[in-house]
Amino acid sequence: ALPGERVLAHVVKRHRQYDDAVADEILEASPDRIQPHCAHAQICSGCSLQHLSPQQQIEFKQKHLIDNLERIGKVSPQRLLAPLQRDIWGYRRKARLSVRHVDKKGKALVGFREANGRYVAELQSCPVLDVRVGPLLGALSALVTEMDARASIPQIEVAAAERAVLVFRHLHPLSAGDRSRLRQFGLDHGLDIVLQPAGNDSLVDLDGAAPAVLSYAINDTLSLEYLPLDFVQVNDSINRAMIVQALDLLAVGPNDRVLDLYCGLGNFTLPLARRAASVFGVEGDAGLIERARANASRCGIANVDYAVADLSLDHSDAAWAQGDYTRLLLDPPRAGAEAVFDYLPGSGVERLVYVSCHPGTLARDTAVLVQRKGFDLVAAGVMDMFPHTAHVESMALFVRR
């Protein structure tokens, strides 16, 4: 149901201050309600807001962000950033598809979970996935159904860059027939097929060799190489716009020393290094740091350095934590950046940009920055990284008082 609608509903779970309910019938529809573009929107959990007009989706997310900042952080931004918006279809370059062979149906299902989360939705296509993969869910279902390993493939990872890659997780060794089926599917549809027999470091192609490296462009002069299971931002066009906005808000100059926490592959680190005197990136995944170093070297960028560190722990004694920085960029996971505030930022940091994938933890961390660390919340706004979903990605600028 949408705000302002009158519905018939039934309660599914009661809480102390609110109840969870499911709408059974829309008696009076909101003027913002639209017909979902995808035929599977009512059963698939991948998109929960396709029935809301795109502009109202943005307004919903912006309101959710501000509500969290005011209610939890006890502060409002001095100004709202214009929402970052780009393509709303075919935007997902990364996705994990669930796979389940259902004996009663006599076939394998490939897609996202149903809205209730219990079963894999029976999908033929997905309009938000990369256009080379989205139309193929029905074909993938038929492929897995034909395989000897149909009952031991729990997921397929999508990684789309200059080439589109499908990573098949399999719990038991594949037969020669299955390898042949996968090879032909890749040839028929112009896809790279990669196998994952164990952990993330077990990837091989169908010939047993290491999979080809992928890459994506940050701008016209910088690109990052990565492996199919590495974390990258889901939405390529929003990622580019996000980097431009972050650099503009940080106002980095040739004398600035920047600390980039949760730096990943160097998504922000390398473009920052093109403007700053130096940049130091910290990330908990050693594999990502290895590839971040390689990316810097390949791009001819020498004023960057990196460290591997679990940023949920105390690193007060680390040399990088005691550096004399003038700018700080945070891009934490959903848990937020609370742990780093016990020893960061130092008094020299004049501007701080926080890239958030959870408005609740951003609001919590905002309270610390404003009330205890001497910053003002100057600007905040949403980025439509996941159109048609309730995920709220945002960016906030803090300036020292």
Rosetta blueprint (number, residue, H / E / L):
1 A L
2 L L
3 P L
4 G L
5 E L
6 R E
7 V E
8 L E
9 A E
10 H E
11 V E
12 V E
13 K E
14 R E
15 H L
16 R L
17 Q L
18 Y L
19 D E
20 D E
21 A E
22 V E
23 A E
24 D E
25 E E
26 I E
27 L E
28 E E
29 A L
30 S L
31 P L
32 D L
33 R E
34 I L
35 Q L
36 P L
37 H L
38 C L
39 A L
40 H L
41 A L
42 Q L
43 I L
44 C E
45 S L
46 G L
47 C L
48 S L
49 L L
50 Q L
51 H L
52 L E
53 S L
54 P H
55 Q H
56 Q H
57 Q H
58 I H
59 E H
60 F H
61 K H
62 Q H
63 K H
64 H H
65 L H
66 I H
67 D H
68 N H
69 L H
70 E H
71 R H
72 I L
73 G L
74 K L
75 V L
76 S L
77 P L
78 Q L
79 R E
80 L E
81 L L
82 A L
83 P L
84 L E
85 Q L
86 R L
87 D L
88 I L
89 W L
90 G L
91 Y L
92 R E
93 R L
94 K E
95 A E
96 R E
97 L E
98 S E
99 V E
100 R E
101 H E
102 V E
103 D L
104 K L
105 K L
106 G L
107 K E
108 A E
109 L E
110 V E
111 G E
112 F L
113 R E
114 E E
115 A L
116 N L
117 G L
118 R L
119 Y L
120 V E
121 A L
122 E L
123 L L
124 Q L
125 S L
126 C L
127 P L
128 V L
129 L E
130 D L
131 V L
132 R L
133 V L
134 G H
135 P H
136 L H
137 L H
138 G H
139 A H
140 L H
141 S H
142 A H
143 L H
144 V H
145 T H
146 E H
147 M L
148 D L
149 A L
150 R H
151 A H
152 S H
153 I L
154 P L
155 Q E
156 I E
157 E E
158 V E
159 A E
160 A E
161 A L
162 E L
163 R L
164 A E
165 V E
166 L E
167 V E
168 F E
169 R E
170 H L
171 L L
172 H L
173 P L
174 L L
175 S L
176 A H
177 G H
178 D H
179 R H
180 S H
181 R H
182 L H
183 R H
184 Q H
185 F H
186 G H
187 L H
188 D H
189 H H
190 G L
191 L L
192 D E
193 I E
194 V E
195 L E
196 Q E
197 P L
198 A L
199 G L
200 N H
201 D H
202 S H
203 L L
204 V E
205 D E
206 L L
207 D L
208 G L
209 A L
210 A L
211 P L
212 A L
213 V L
214 L E
215 S E
216 Y E
217 A E
218 I L
219 N L
220 D L
221 T L
222 L L
223 S E
224 L E
225 E E
226 Y E
227 L L
228 P L
229 L L
230 D L
231 F L
232 V L
233 Q L
234 V L
235 N E
236 D H
237 S H
238 I H
239 N H
240 R H
241 A H
242 M H
243 I H
244 V H
245 Q H
246 A H
247 L H
248 D H
249 L H
250 L H
251 A L
252 V L
253 G L
254 P L
255 N L
256 D L
257 R E
258 V E
259 L E
260 D E
261 L E
262 Y L
263 C L
264 G L
265 L L
266 G L
267 N L
268 F L
269 T H
270 L H
271 P H
272 L H
273 A H
274 R L
275 R L
276 A L
277 A L
278 S E
279 V E
280 F E
281 G E
282 V E
283 E E
284 G L
285 D L
286 A H
287 G H
288 L H
289 I H
290 E H
291 R H
292 A H
293 R H
294 A H
295 N H
296 A H
297 S H
298 R H
299 C L
300 G L
301 I L
302 A L
303 N L
304 V E
305 D E
306 Y E
307 A E
308 V E
309 A L
310 D L
311 L L
312 S L
313 L L
314 D L
315 H L
316 S L
317 D L
318 A L
319 A H
320 W H
321 A H
322 Q H
323 G L
324 D L
325 Y L
326 T L
327 R E
328 L E
329 L E
330 L E
331 D L
332 P L
333 P L
334 R L
335 A L
336 G L
337 A L
338 E H
339 A H
340 V H
341 F H
342 D H
343 Y L
344 L L
345 P L
346 G L
347 S L
348 G L
349 V L
350 E L
351 R E
352 L E
353 V E
354 Y E
355 V E
356 S E
357 C L
358 H L
359 P H
360 G H
361 T H
362 L H
363 A H
364 R H
365 D H
366 T H
367 A H
368 V H
369 L H
370 V H
371 Q H
372 R L
373 K L
374 G L
375 F E
376 D E
377 L E
378 V E
379 A E
380 A E
381 G E
382 V E
383 M E
384 D L
385 M L
386 F L
387 P L
388 H L
389 T L
390 A L
391 H L
392 V L
393 E E
394 S E
395 M E
396 A E
397 L E
398 F E
399 V E
400 R E
401 R L
